[in-house]
């Protein structure tokens, strides 16, 4: 993500959320990728759901965040997981 895209996303987050708040992250990918994404969060915050065909696993996590940078940090870590799609 370029610096310009990062700033744009951060500004959008700041406009749409009042910090601190609960933020929902959603990802989808092959099971190994989805399990790596789930490991970014405490277990009690994560739900896993197989796709209709069973080819992919969806990950939903809702956590308390204090600012846009908290959200961006999770996405930066998730982008390192090859094959994972951030929704």
C-alpha positions as CSV (number, residue, x, y, z in Angstrom):
1,X,0.0,0.0,0.0
2,X,1.4,3.4,-1.0
3,X,1.8,6.2,1.5
4,X,-1.1,8.0,-0.2
5,X,-3.4,5.0,0.0
6,X,-2.4,4.5,3.6
7,X,-3.3,8.1,4.5
8,X,-6.6,7.9,2.5
9,X,-7.6,4.8,4.4
10,X,-6.6,6.2,7.7
11,X,-8.6,9.4,7.0
12,X,-11.6,7.3,6.0
13,X,-11.4,5.3,9.2
14,X,-11.2,8.5,11.3
15,X,-14.3,9.9,9.5
16,X,-16.3,6.7,10.0
17,X,-15.4,5.7,13.5
18,X,-15.3,7.3,16.9
19,X,-12.2,5.9,18.8
20,X,-12.0,3.8,20.8
21,X,-14.5,1.3,19.3
22,X,-15.0,-2.3,18.4
23,X,-13.9,-3.0,14.9
24,X,-14.8,-6.0,12.7
25,X,-12.1,-7.5,10.5
26,X,-13.1,-10.0,7.7
27,X,-10.8,-12.2,5.7
28,X,-11.1,-15.2,3.4
29,X,-8.6,-17.6,2.0
30,X,-7.5,-21.2,1.9
31,X,-7.6,-22.9,5.3
32,X,-3.9,-22.4,6.1
33,X,-4.0,-18.7,5.2
34,X,-7.2,-18.3,7.2
35,X,-5.7,-20.0,10.2
36,X,-2.7,-17.6,10.1
37,X,-5.2,-14.7,10.0
38,X,-7.1,-16.0,12.9
39,X,-3.8,-16.2,14.9
40,X,-3.6,-12.4,14.7
41,X,-6.4,-12.1,17.2
42,X,-7.3,-13.5,20.6
43,X,-9.2,-16.8,20.1
44,X,-12.4,-15.6,21.8
45,X,-12.8,-12.8,19.2
46,X,-12.6,-15.0,16.1
47,X,-15.2,-17.0,14.2
48,X,-14.3,-19.3,11.3
49,X,-16.8,-20.3,8.6
50,X,-16.2,-22.5,5.5
51,X,-17.3,-21.2,2.1
52,X,-20.2,-22.7,0.4
53,X,-17.9,-25.0,-1.7
54,X,-15.5,-25.6,1.2
55,X,-12.6,-24.3,-0.8
56,X,-12.0,-21.3,1.5
57,X,-12.4,-20.4,5.1
58,X,-13.8,-17.1,6.2
59,X,-12.4,-15.3,9.3
60,X,-14.3,-12.7,11.2
61,X,-12.8,-11.0,14.3
62,X,-14.2,-8.2,16.3
63,X,-11.8,-6.5,18.7
64,X,-11.5,-3.3,20.7
65,X,-9.2,-0.7,19.0
66,X,-8.1,2.7,20.2
67,X,-7.3,4.4,16.9
68,X,-7.0,4.0,13.1
69,X,-3.4,3.0,13.5
70,X,-4.5,-0.1,15.5
71,X,-6.6,-1.1,12.5
72,X,-3.9,-0.4,10.0
73,X,-1.4,-2.5,12.0
74,X,-3.6,-5.6,11.8
75,X,-4.1,-5.1,8.0
76,X,-0.3,-4.7,7.6
77,X,0.2,-8.0,9.3
78,X,-2.6,-9.6,7.3
79,X,-1.1,-8.4,4.0
80,X,2.0,-10.5,4.7
81,X,-0.1,-13.7,4.5
82,X,0.1,-14.9,0.9
83,X,-3.3,-16.0,-0.5
84,X,-5.4,-14.2,2.1
85,X,-8.0,-11.7,0.9
86,X,-9.0,-8.8,3.2
87,X,-12.6,-7.9,2.9
